[in-house]
């Protein structure tokens, strides 16, 4: 249940970070608490495939978001990184406030 809750909250934050406003820090702390409660080794060994597969998108999206942010920085697309043109998971706010603390 903890792994499922983590996956759902992480996906919600990724999609709708602007909807959280000042409560982003509280949500990130909730994610950090859920991470500390998850025993990844036990999940990989003993959990059904559906629970293991629910955690996979978080890591896939995290790697895509970090790669896209780095590419935008290398190409000088600072408006993309700052989130002024496209709001989304590749903005520095998301990476700085949510993704890095949770990872």
Secondary structure, 3 states (H helix, E strand, C coil): CHHHHHHHHHHHHHHCHHHHHHHHHHHHHHHHHHHHHCCHHHHHHHCCHHHHHHHHHHHHHHHHHHHHHHHHHHCCCHHHHHCCCCCCCCCHHHHHHHHHHHC
